[in-house]
Amino acid sequence: MQFTRRAIIPMMMTVGVIFISSCSKNGVACSDQVDCSTITYTATIKPLVEQKCALSGCHTSYSNYSSLKNIADNGSLYNQVVSSTKMPDGNVSMSCSERAQIECWINSGAPNN
């Protein structure tokens, strides 16, 4: 099969984009290092969710553990916050380190600690 220069360039660009976008550590595409052993629901996740997610007009039900545990268990928390970064929405932003903290908590089974 012979490729023309016109076909090879877009193909190489596509491969490059896929390669670059796949360069993330555990789903969070950043260089921030988070010590997962220090992440707890009470000290880390709950305050983060209250500050970034459980706001008036947003996800107020996520201020309790059981609601957050449910979306952690069904994958939607990971999908919306860690892998796609669709949330938080609006004027609220979440740093890469904060996303990594949520990922650590999810990966450890989302414990109530």
JOPE-V303445 format. One record per run of one state. SS is the DSSP state (H for helix, E for strand, L for the rest). FROM is the first residue (numbers start at 1). TO is the last residue. If there is no record, write none. Layout:
SS;FROM;TO  SS;FROM;TO
//
This chain:
L;1;4  H;5;21  L;22;24  E;25;25  L;26;27  E;28;28  L;29;35  H;36;38  L;39;40  H;41;52  L;53;59  H;60;63  L;64;64  H;65;73  L;74;75  H;76;83  L;84;95  H;96;107  L;108;113
//
